[in-house]
Amino acid sequence: MAITVSNISTTTGAVASGTVNSVTSSVGNLSIVVVVEENSSSTISSVADNKGNTYYLAVMHIESRLGPTEIWYAPNATTGITTITLNFSAGLAIATFYDCSGAALNPLVCSDFIESNATGSSTTNPVGPTVNYNVGGGLVVSTISFSNTTVSVASPFTLDYSLAGVGGMAHYAYSTAGVFAPSWTLVLAESWAGSSALFASSTGTDNIRFSKGKSYLGLSTISSNPLITAVGDLVILTFPVDSSSGSNPIFSDNKGNTFTNISTMSPYTGGGGFDYAAYCILTTAGTNHIFTYNTTSLSYGPILALVITPSSTPTFNANGVGFTSSSVTNYTNASCSPTSTDFLVSFVEGFGGLESSWAAGASWLLGPFELDGNSYQDPTACAYQLSAVGGSTTDNFTVSPTASKSIGELIFSFTIPGGGPATAIYPSDMTPGTNVVFEIG
């Protein structure tokens, strides 16, 4: 079944921390709270309701000139919610509360943020951020923060609430899989920031989650958005480093797991950069699980996390390929030699943040990482293949890059004992051959 938005409630104007906000009594299994705060340094510390549901952070973005945008959610929520309380550090906030039915038990698939200081100019038509999924029937919620004007949003998104000088919230309950980004309209051209989150319905999958964290030059750590994880999950992390002088990577998390660097991931040549990767089968897991890349070098790029819940423990095979190109758009020279039951994961990096589109072909699925190319230097795509064909598997990504920029790719394979990955990792709704094209804004 698809996600249905049963009720939508909002704050009446901006409210203070600790204000008890009345909402229409909930009937669904997913509660979502979308927040914009007026104080640029304030953040939400917790969200609570009268039924004692636990709320998790889907995405938070803090931008020095505008109020933070945050999306919180309570999965598998107890019905009968009539009040929701926001606790934050300073100032006032506006919020929209979504009561949803038909969601997956672990519904968050992906989330992202974007801001105008990365796009380079003020505008009256901010777009994004973008999220996507290969399964229909889900829900996208988005929020925007601005300083002066009022806002509207283009179809198929519906504007649910806005307050002049603060921000607005919108949603889209989609029926068909695809790529989703809100197109906002401001009365005046100005700075803006926004966040989006995509939630899967019960017809989707609880077996795969995606998380990303954007970086800026000079940050010592880059952390992903939080996820819910379980012991035994397979986590694959990657981070593109924008300099061949970068130090060795150190991946960590907030749960104390040890990540193994993938030693065969040699730096690709000709593009002036490295792609680092690591993996871990989690021994400690839980809620608000955050993955971090720690660096002593000045690095751009997003940290990307792919989290899979297999039904049996996978064995890592060190099949890795790194390469670069400055002109061709159909990449066929990256290959490995998996068995027919291997699960393949490929990360494709476009140096410079200027690529226009990506597509996966044949039996590859392109994972839901937004590639807006605005808030970080190196947009990266993740693709995965449910079951390798055996023998030498050659990639057939199609990429439309800026000719002067380089493309790097890494392929990993995992052997799943006791059967092929299509049954050992994924439910039957994840169909090989589904292509999703990302457009770089």
CORGI-V937957 format. One record per residue. N is the residue number from 0. OMEGA is omega in whole degrees, -180 to 180 (* if undefined). NEAR is the number of other ideal C-beta (glycine too) atoms within 10 Angstrom. Layout:
n-><N,N>
omega-><OMEGA,OMEGA>
near-><NEAR,NEAR>
This chain:
n-><0,1,2,3,4,5,6,7,8,9,10,11,12,13,14,15,16,17,18,19,20,21,22,23,24,25,26,27,28,29,30,31,32,33,34,35,36,37,38,39,40,41,42,43,44,45,46,47,48,49,50,51,52,53,54,55,56,57,58,59,60,61,62,63,64,65,66,67,68,69,70,71,72,73,74,75,76,77,78,79,80,81,82,83,84,85,86,87,88,89,90,91,92,93,94,95,96,97,98,99,100,101,102,103,104,105,106,107,108,109,110,111,112,113,114,115,116,117,118,119,120,121,122,123,124,125,126,127,128,129,130,131,132,133,134,135,136,137,138,139,140,141,142,143,144,145,146,147,148,149,150,151,152,153,154,155,156,157,158,159,160,161,162,163,164,165,166,167,168,169,170,171,172,173,174,175,176,177,178,179,180,181,182,183,184,185,186,187,188,189,190,191,192,193,194,195,196,197,198,199,200,201,202,203,204,205,206,207,208,209,210,211,212,213,214,215,216,217,218,219,220,221,222,223,224,225,226,227,228,229,230,231,232,233,234,235,236,237,238,239,240,241,242,243,244,245,246,247,248,249,250,251,252,253,254,255,256,257,258,259,260,261,262,263,264,265,266,267,268,269,270,271,272,273,274,275,276,277,278,279,280,281,282,283,284,285,286,287,288,289,290,291,292,293,294,295,296,297,298,299,300,301,302,303,304,305,306,307,308,309,310,311,312,313,314,315,316,317,318,319,320,321,322,323,324,325,326,327,328,329,330,331,332,333,334,335,336,337,338,339,340,341,342,343,344,345,346,347,348,349,350,351,352,353,354,355,356,357,358,359,360,361,362,363,364,365,366,367,368,369,370,371,372,373,374,375,376,377,378,379,380,381,382,383,384,385,386,387,388,389,390,391,392,393,394,395,396,397,398,399,400,401,402,403,404,405,406,407,408,409,410,411,412,413,414,415,416,417,418,419,420,421,422,423,424,425,426,427,428,429,430,431,432,433,434,435,436,437,438,439,440>
omega-><179,174,175,175,-174,-178,174,179,-179,170,175,-173,179,-176,179,175,178,177,178,-176,179,178,175,-176,-173,178,-174,-176,178,176,-179,178,-180,-169,165,-180,-179,-178,-174,-179,-177,174,177,176,179,173,-178,173,-175,178,177,176,178,-180,-179,180,176,179,175,174,178,-179,-164,-176,-173,176,179,173,-176,174,179,-179,175,179,178,-172,171,-179,180,176,178,176,176,-177,177,177,-179,-164,-175,173,-178,-179,169,-177,172,-177,-179,175,-170,176,174,-179,173,-179,174,-160,-174,178,-180,179,-179,176,179,-178,-174,179,175,180,170,-179,172,-177,171,-177,176,-179,174,4,-174,172,179,-180,-179,-180,-179,175,-178,-176,173,172,-176,177,180,178,179,-171,-164,-161,171,-171,168,-178,-177,173,13,177,177,177,-176,-180,172,178,-178,178,-179,-178,-179,-179,180,177,176,174,-171,-180,-175,179,179,-179,-171,177,177,175,-176,173,176,180,179,173,-178,176,-177,174,-178,176,176,175,179,-179,-177,175,180,174,176,-177,172,-169,-176,177,-179,178,-178,170,-179,-178,176,-177,172,178,-178,177,175,-175,180,169,-175,178,168,-177,179,175,-177,176,173,-180,176,-178,174,179,177,-180,-170,-180,178,178,-179,-179,177,-175,171,176,179,173,-178,180,177,177,178,-179,179,176,179,-168,-178,179,-180,176,175,-174,175,-178,177,-178,179,164,179,-180,178,178,178,166,-167,171,174,-175,178,-177,-180,-180,-176,179,-170,168,-179,-175,173,179,176,-171,168,169,177,165,-179,180,173,-176,-175,174,179,177,174,-172,-180,174,-177,172,-174,174,-178,-180,172,179,179,176,-178,-175,-174,-180,179,-171,-178,-175,173,-175,174,-175,-179,170,-176,180,179,171,-176,175,180,173,179,-178,174,-176,173,176,-173,-178,-174,-180,178,173,173,-178,179,-175,178,171,180,-173,-174,169,179,-177,-176,177,-174,-170,178,-172,-171,175,-176,177,173,174,180,-178,-173,-177,-180,-177,-178,-178,-178,178,-178,-179,176,173,170,-177,176,-175,164,-169,-176,-178,-176,179,176,180,178,178,175,174,178,176,179,-178,174,178,-179,-178,-178,178,-176,-179,-169,166,-171,-176,178,-171,176,177,177,-178,175,-179,178,175,-177,-175,*>
near-><10,17,28,17,20,17,17,18,20,17,21,10,9,18,16,11,17,10,17,13,18,13,23,13,15,27,14,20,21,29,28,29,24,29,27,28,29,19,14,16,12,18,15,22,10,12,24,17,24,16,16,9,20,15,21,17,21,27,25,18,23,17,20,9,14,26,27,26,29,27,28,23,26,23,22,14,22,14,15,11,24,15,15,26,15,27,12,21,12,14,15,19,25,26,26,23,29,27,23,27,19,22,29,22,12,21,28,27,27,25,30,30,29,27,25,23,17,17,19,8,8,16,17,14,10,26,17,25,29,25,26,24,25,20,19,16,22,27,25,25,30,29,31,27,28,28,17,12,16,15,24,14,21,13,7,14,21,14,16,21,19,23,19,13,12,22,29,27,32,27,25,20,20,21,10,7,18,12,16,23,23,28,14,26,15,22,13,12,15,17,20,27,29,29,29,29,28,26,29,28,24,17,16,27,21,17,17,24,24,25,28,24,25,27,23,15,10,10,15,11,13,22,20,23,27,21,25,19,25,13,13,16,21,22,24,23,27,27,31,30,25,22,13,13,10,19,14,11,24,15,24,19,22,14,17,8,20,11,19,12,15,21,9,15,22,12,16,24,13,11,25,15,25,26,27,25,25,21,20,20,17,19,11,14,19,13,13,14,25,18,31,20,28,14,22,10,16,15,28,23,29,26,27,25,29,21,23,22,20,20,14,13,12,21,12,15,18,11,20,19,20,20,18,18,20,14,9,12,15,13,18,10,12,22,15,21,13,24,15,10,19,26,26,24,21,25,26,25,27,28,28,18,20,14,25,15,14,26,19,25,14,13,18,22,21,25,24,26,25,29,27,23,21,20,24,25,22,26,27,25,24,21,24,25,24,21,23,23,15,12,11,9,23,15,24,15,21,14,19,14,22,14,8,10,17,21,24,26,26,26,23,27,24,23,16,24,11,11,13,17,25,17,16,21,25,24,14,8,13,19,14,14,12,14,15,19,14,23,16,19,17>
